[in-house]
Amino acid sequence: MRKSDGTEVKFYCIVDNDDLDKKAARMYMLFKVHKAHQEGSAPPEWPVISGSGSITENPSKFCQHYMKQVSKDHASFLRDTCDFLQHIQNIENLPDNAILATIDVTGLYTHIPRDEGMQATREALDRRADKTVPTDFIVKLLELLTKWNIFECNGELYQQLEGTAMGQTHAPDYADIFMAVIDKLILEAAASHGEGVFPIRLMKRFLDDLFFIFTGSLDKLHGFLHDINKIHENIKFTMSHTKPVGASGCDCPESNTIPFLDTSLEIKGGKIISDLYRKPSDRNKYLLPSSAHPSHVTESMPYSLALRIVRNCSEPKIRDMRFEELKRMLLARDYKPNIINENIRKARAIPRSEALKDRFKEETTPRPVFVVLFDKRMPSVGNMVTKHWRTMVSSDPYLKEVFHAPPLVAYKVGRNLGTFLIRARIPRLIPNRPKRCLNGMHKCNKKSRGCPVC
C-alpha cells in the first residue's frame, strides 16, 4: 500500500493456527419483552449475529481498535448515564414550553447503507493524528467484514446483503460514526421549527437513542419529527415526549416524565429532575448470594446499586424512597440486612457531585493474567498465587525484574443451567426412524454382568 508521501508500506495478514478452527457466525433472536405486544404472542424480535468464535472475530476487533478513537469525536456523543447527568444537572431557567423528547432510530444496524457507512468511516479515520495504520487499509478490511458476513441459522449458511451485523465488535462504533453525520442534518432540520429562537436547547445521543430539550409547541415538535424522517430513506425515527395534562397539539399520551437510559426525567421549576428508572418488565432478578460467583461480586453489589441511586436521583426525598425500595428488593434475594444497611450508609456518605465525577483508571505495569475455572469449593487462588510469587521473586533477582507484581487471577464461569438451556445454535432434529429388528441370536454385550454366552 502506498502512503500519501509516496512511501510504499506492506501489511501482512498473519493467520494463527487457532484461526483455522474458526467457524461461521451464529444468528439468534433476542426478544424485547419490555416492548408492547399482544398477550399470547411473542414479543418483537431483535436479530443478533454473534461473531464470537467466527472467522470475522479478530479482524472486527482490529477495526474496532482504531474506530473507537474517532467514534466519540462528535458533539452529541454520550458515554454513559453519568456523562448524561453531568450535561443536564446545570441546565436552568427552562421556559414553560420546554419539552423533553426521546427519539429512537428504527433498526439502525441493518439499515446503514454500506457505501455511506464506509465514506463516513473514512472521513472520521482521516482526522486521526496518528495514521501509522493507513485509513485505506482499515476501510478495506471493514469492507470485507461487511460484505462477507457469513452466518449460520438452522443449519444453513447465509450472507448478509444489507447493513451491518449487530453482534460484531466494531458494529457500535461503525453505527456511531454514521449517525454523527445524521446528527448534523437533524440540527439543520430543527432550525425551521423554532418560534423566533433555535428550538433545540440540548441534543445528546447514545448509539441509536437521542435525547432532546425542545422549546416550542407540540405541533412544531411533531413537524420536526416529520422532517427528520425525510432526511434519509433508510433511517426512520420514532418519538416519545412529555406532555402536560390538558395540552393539545398531538394524540400522544399525557405524561410529565420520560425515561432515557436508566433515568426518569421531569421538568420542575425550570430544572430537570432525575430519578431512577426501572422498566415495567423488571422482575427483581438480582444475583443471589448463594450463586456460583466469587464472594467479592455479591459483596459489592449492594454498594454499586446504592451508588447508582445516589447518581440518578437528584432529589433527596426521591433518593430515600429508592433506598427503601432497594432494601426490600435485596432482602427478597436473601441478602443479609446488616450488609445492605452498611452499603447504603456508605453510598449516602458520598455527595452526588462526587458520585457523578468521571473515574479513570491509572495506567499500571501490565500483569500476567491467570485464568481459572471458578468453583465455590476452591480455596483462595489469589492467596496461593501471591504466596508462591513472593517465594519466587525473593530467591531469583531475574524473576523479580520480570514479574513486578503477582499474576492477576481471573475467574471463568463454569457450566450451569443456562449453558444447557440457552444456545445460540439449535441442534438439528433427528428424524425418527423405525428400529431395525434382527432375527436370530446375537451377543448382548453383557459379559461383565455375568452373561454365560457373551
C-alpha positions in Angstrom: 0.0 0.0 0.0 1.3 3.4 -0.9 1.1 6.4 1.5 0.4 10.0 0.6 4.2 10.8 0.5 4.9 8.1 -2.0 6.3 5.6 0.5 5.2 2.0 0.0 4.2 0.2 3.1 3.2 -3.5 3.2 0.8 -5.0 5.6 0.6 -8.8 6.1 -2.3 -10.8 7.4 -1.0 -13.3 10.0 -3.2 -16.4 10.4 -2.8 -18.1 13.7 -3.4 -21.9 13.9 -6.3 -21.2 16.1 -8.0 -19.1 13.4 -8.1 -22.2 11.2 -10.7 -23.7 13.6 -13.0 -20.6 13.3 -16.5 -21.1 12.0 -19.3 -19.0 10.6 -21.1 -16.6 12.9 -24.3 -17.7 14.5 -27.7 -15.9 14.3 -30.1 -15.9 17.1 -33.0 -13.7 18.3 -33.4 -11.6 21.5 -37.0 -11.0 22.4 -37.8 -7.4 23.5 -40.1 -8.4 26.4 -40.3 -4.8 27.5 -41.9 -3.7 24.2 -45.7 -3.6 23.7 -47.1 -6.8 22.3 -50.4 -8.8 22.3 -50.9 -11.2 25.1 -50.2 -14.8 23.9 -47.9 -13.7 21.1 -44.1 -13.5 21.0 -42.6 -10.0 21.8 -40.7 -8.2 18.9 -37.5 -10.0 17.9 -34.1 -8.5 17.9 -31.8 -10.4 15.4 -28.2 -10.8 16.6 -25.4 -12.3 14.6 -22.8 -13.4 17.1 -19.2 -13.0 15.8 -17.7 -14.7 18.8 -15.5 -17.6 17.7 -16.2 -16.8 14.0 -13.7 -16.1 11.2 -14.5 -12.4 11.3 -13.9 -12.0 15.1 -10.3 -10.9 15.1 -10.5 -8.6 12.0 -13.5 -7.0 13.7 -11.5 -6.4 16.9 -8.7 -4.9 14.8 -11.0 -2.4 13.1 -12.8 -1.5 16.3 -9.4 -0.6 18.0 -8.9 2.2 15.5 -12.6 3.2 15.0 -13.3 3.7 18.7 -10.7 6.5 18.8 -12.8 8.6 16.4 -16.4 7.4 17.1 -16.6 9.6 20.2 -15.4 12.7 18.3 -18.8 14.5 17.9 -20.8 16.9 20.0 -23.8 14.7 20.6 -21.8 11.7 22.0 -22.8 10.2 25.3 -20.5 7.8 27.1 -23.0 6.5 29.8 -25.6 7.7 32.3 -23.0 9.6 34.4 -22.0 11.6 31.3 -25.6 12.3 30.5 -26.4 13.5 34.1 -23.4 15.8 34.0 -24.8 17.5 30.9 -28.3 18.1 32.3 -27.6 18.9 36.0 -26.6 22.5 35.5 -29.4 23.4 33.0 -31.7 26.0 34.5 -34.3 28.6 33.5 -36.1 26.3 31.0 -39.2 28.1 29.6 -42.7 26.9 30.2 -42.9 25.5 26.6 -39.8 23.3 27.1 -40.5 19.6 26.1 -38.3 16.6 26.9 -38.2 14.2 24.0 -36.5 10.9 23.2 -36.1 9.7 19.6 -35.2 6.1 18.7 -33.7 5.0 15.4 -35.7 2.1 13.9 -33.4 -0.9 13.1 -30.2 1.2 12.8 -27.6 -1.5 12.3 -29.4 -3.3 9.5 -30.3 -0.1 7.7 -26.9 1.6 7.3 -26.1 1.9 3.6 -22.7 0.4 3.1 -21.3 3.0 0.8 -22.4 5.8 3.1 -21.1 4.0 6.2 -17.7 3.4 4.6 -17.5 7.0 3.5 -18.3 8.3 7.0 -15.8 5.9 8.5 -13.1 7.0 6.0 -13.6 10.7 6.8 -13.5 10.1 10.5 -10.3 8.0 10.3 -8.7 10.7 8.1 -9.0 13.1 11.1 -6.7 10.9 13.2 -3.4 12.4 14.3 -1.6 9.0 14.2 -2.0 7.3 10.8 0.6 4.6 11.3 -2.0 2.1 10.1 -3.4 3.8 6.9 -7.1 4.6 6.6 -7.3 2.7 3.3 -6.2 -0.5 5.0 -8.7 -0.2 7.8 -11.6 0.7 5.4 -10.7 -2.2 3.0 -10.8 -4.6 5.9 -14.1 -3.1 7.0 -15.5 -3.6 3.5 -14.6 -7.3 3.6 -16.2 -7.7 7.0 -19.4 -6.0 5.9 -19.7 -7.7 2.5 -18.7 -11.2 3.5 -20.6 -11.6 6.8 -21.5 -15.3 6.6 -23.6 -16.7 9.4 -25.4 -19.9 10.2 -29.1 -20.2 11.0 -31.0 -23.5 11.5 -28.1 -25.5 9.9 -28.0 -23.3 6.7 -25.4 -20.7 5.8 -26.5 -17.2 4.8 -24.8 -13.9 3.7 -25.9 -10.6 5.0 -26.6 -8.3 2.0 -27.5 -5.0 3.7 -26.4 -3.1 6.7 -24.0 -4.4 9.3 -24.4 -7.2 11.9 -25.4 -6.5 15.4 -23.1 -8.7 17.4 -19.7 -7.9 15.7 -17.2 -6.0 17.8 -16.9 -3.0 15.5 -20.6 -2.5 14.9 -21.4 0.0 17.7 -18.5 2.3 16.7 -19.4 1.9 13.0 -23.0 2.9 13.7 -21.9 5.8 15.9 -19.7 7.2 13.2 -22.5 7.0 10.6 -25.1 8.6 13.0 -22.7 11.6 13.6 -23.3 12.6 10.0 -27.1 12.3 10.5 -26.9 14.4 13.7 -25.8 17.4 11.7 -28.7 17.0 9.3 -31.1 16.8 12.3 -29.9 20.1 13.7 -30.2 21.7 10.3 -33.8 20.5 10.0 -34.6 21.9 13.5 -33.8 25.4 12.5 -37.0 25.9 10.6 -39.2 24.8 13.6 -38.2 27.4 16.1 -40.5 30.2 17.3 -38.1 33.0 16.9 -35.2 31.1 18.5 -33.3 27.8 17.8 -35.7 25.2 19.3 -33.0 22.6 20.4 -31.7 23.5 23.8 -29.7 20.2 24.1 -29.3 17.2 21.9 -27.4 14.1 23.0 -27.2 10.6 21.6 -26.3 7.2 23.0 -25.9 5.0 19.9 -29.5 4.9 18.4 -31.2 6.7 21.3 -31.5 10.5 21.1 -32.4 13.0 23.8 -33.7 16.5 23.1 -34.8 19.5 25.1 -37.2 21.1 22.6 -38.6 24.6 23.2 -41.8 25.2 21.2 -45.3 23.8 20.7 -46.2 20.2 20.3 -47.3 20.9 16.7 -43.8 22.2 16.0 -42.2 19.1 17.7 -44.2 16.7 15.5 -43.4 18.8 12.4 -39.8 18.4 13.4 -40.2 14.6 13.6 -41.9 14.6 10.2 -39.0 16.4 8.6 -36.2 14.4 10.1 -37.9 11.2 8.9 -37.3 12.6 5.3 -33.6 13.1 5.9 -32.6 9.6 4.8 -34.7 6.9 3.0 -33.3 4.2 5.2 -33.1 5.9 8.6 -36.5 6.3 10.3 -37.3 7.7 13.8 -40.0 7.2 16.5 -40.5 9.6 19.3 -41.8 9.9 22.9 -42.1 13.2 24.8 -43.5 14.8 27.9 -47.0 16.3 27.6 -48.7 18.3 30.3 -52.2 17.4 31.4 -54.7 19.1 29.1 -52.2 20.1 26.5 -53.3 19.9 22.8 -51.4 19.5 19.6 -51.0 15.8 19.3 -52.7 12.5 20.3 -49.7 11.3 22.4 -50.5 10.2 26.0 -50.2 12.8 28.7 -47.1 12.4 30.9 -44.9 14.7 33.0 -41.9 12.2 33.0 -40.0 10.5 30.3 -37.4 7.6 30.5 -33.9 7.8 29.0 -31.2 5.2 29.6 -31.8 4.2 33.3 -33.2 7.6 34.4 -36.7 9.1 34.6 -36.8 12.8 33.8 -39.2 15.7 34.6 -39.1 19.5 34.4 -39.8 21.3 37.7 -39.2 24.9 38.3 -37.2 25.3 35.1 -34.8 22.5 36.0 -34.6 18.8 35.0 -35.3 16.5 37.9 -33.9 12.9 37.5 -35.0 9.7 39.1 -34.0 6.0 38.8 -36.0 4.3 36.1 -36.9 0.6 36.0 -38.7 -0.9 33.1 -42.2 -2.4 33.7 -40.8 -5.8 32.8 -38.3 -5.7 35.7 -38.7 -8.8 38.0 -36.1 -8.2 40.7 -33.6 -10.8 39.4 -30.5 -9.6 41.2 -27.8 -12.2 41.7 -28.4 -14.4 44.7 -25.6 -14.5 47.3 -25.7 -18.3 47.1 -24.9 -18.4 43.3 -21.6 -19.7 41.9 -19.8 -16.4 41.8 -16.7 -15.1 43.7 -17.6 -13.6 47.0 -16.5 -10.1 46.1 -19.1 -10.0 43.3 -22.1 -10.4 45.6 -20.5 -8.4 48.4 -20.0 -5.3 46.2 -23.4 -5.5 44.5 -25.5 -3.7 47.2 -23.0 -0.8 47.3 -23.0 -0.5 43.5 -26.8 -0.4 43.4 -27.0 2.2 46.2 -24.4 4.3 44.5 -26.4 4.3 41.3 -29.4 5.7 43.3 -27.1 8.5 44.5 -26.1 9.4 41.0 -29.5 9.0 39.3 -31.8 10.7 41.9 -31.4 14.4 42.1 -33.9 15.0 44.9 -33.1 13.8 48.5 -36.7 12.7 49.1 -36.8 10.6 46.0 -33.4 9.2 46.8 -34.5 8.0 50.3 -37.6 6.3 48.8 -35.4 4.4 46.3 -33.1 3.3 49.1 -36.0 1.7 50.9 -37.1 0.0 47.6 -33.6 -1.3 47.1 -33.5 -2.7 50.7 -36.8 -4.6 50.2 -35.6 -6.0 46.8 -32.3 -7.2 48.2 -33.9 -8.8 51.3 -36.2 -10.7 48.9 -33.0 -12.0 47.3 -31.6 -13.3 50.6 -29.0 -10.6 51.2 -28.3 -10.0 54.9 -29.8 -6.9 56.5 -26.6 -5.7 58.1 -24.7 -5.9 54.7 -27.5 -4.0 53.0 -27.6 -1.2 55.6 -23.9 -0.8 55.7 -23.5 -0.4 52.0 -26.5 2.0 51.8 -24.8 4.0 54.6 -21.5 4.1 52.6 -23.4 5.3 49.5 -25.3 8.0 51.4 -22.0 9.5 52.7 -20.8 10.3 49.1 -22.0 13.6 47.7 -23.8 13.4 44.4 -21.4 15.8 42.8 -18.6 13.4 43.7 -20.5 10.3 42.5 -21.0 11.9 39.1 -17.3 12.6 38.5 -15.5 10.7 35.8 -13.4 7.8 37.1 -10.2 7.0 35.1 -8.1 4.0 36.0 -4.4 4.7 36.5 -2.1 3.0 34.0 0.0 0.4 35.7 2.5 -2.1 34.6 0.6 -5.0 32.8 0.3 -8.1 34.9 0.1 -11.6 33.5 -3.5 -13.0 33.9 -4.0 -16.4 35.4 -7.5 -17.7 34.2 -9.0 -20.4 36.3 -12.5 -22.1 36.1 -14.4 -20.9 39.2 -15.8 -23.3 41.8 -17.1 -22.3 45.2 -15.3 -25.3 46.8 -11.9 -24.0 45.7 -9.5 -22.3 48.3 -8.4 -18.7 47.7 -6.5 -19.0 44.4 -5.3 -15.4 44.7 -3.6 -16.0 48.1 -1.9 -19.1 46.8 -0.6 -17.4 43.8 0.7 -14.4 45.8 2.4 -16.7 48.3 4.3 -18.6 45.6 5.1 -15.3 43.8 6.8 -14.0 46.9 8.9 -17.1 47.2 9.8 -16.9 43.5 10.9 -13.3 43.5 12.8 -13.5 46.8 15.1 -16.2 45.5 15.7 -15.1 41.9 16.5 -11.4 41.1 15.8 -12.0 37.4 12.3 -13.2 38.0 11.7 -10.3 40.4 12.6 -8.0 37.5 10.3 -9.8 35.1 7.3 -10.2 37.5 6.9 -6.8 39.2 3.6 -8.0 40.7 1.8 -11.3 41.2 -0.3 -12.6 38.3 -3.9 -11.3 38.2 -6.4 -14.1 38.9 -9.4 -14.1 36.6 -12.2 -16.5 37.1 -14.0 -18.2 34.2 -17.6 -19.1 34.6 -18.3 -22.8 34.7 -21.1 -24.8 33.1 -24.6 -24.0 34.6 -28.2 -24.5 33.7 -28.0 -21.5 31.3 -25.4 -23.2 29.1 -27.6 -26.3 28.8 -30.9 -24.5 28.2 -29.9 -21.4 26.2 -28.0 -21.9 23.0 -27.3 -19.7 20.0 -27.1 -22.7 17.8 -30.1 -25.0 17.9 -29.3 -28.7 17.3 -31.0 -30.3 14.3 -33.9 -32.5 14.8 -33.1 -36.2 14.2 -35.8 -37.9 12.2 -37.5 -40.8 13.9 -36.6 -44.0 12.0 -38.1 -47.4 12.7 -35.8 -49.5 14.9 -34.3 -52.4 12.9 -35.2 -55.8 14.2 -32.7 -58.6 13.6 -34.0 -62.2 13.8 -31.9 -64.9 15.4 -29.3 -64.9 18.2 -26.7 -62.2 18.8 -24.4 -61.0 21.5 -26.0 -58.9 24.2 -22.5 -57.5 25.3 -23.3 -58.0 29.0 -20.4 -60.2 29.8 -19.5 -58.1 32.8 -23.0 -58.7 34.2 -22.5 -62.5 34.1 -24.0 -63.5 30.8 -22.9 -67.1 30.2 -23.0 -66.8 26.3 -21.0 -63.5 25.9 
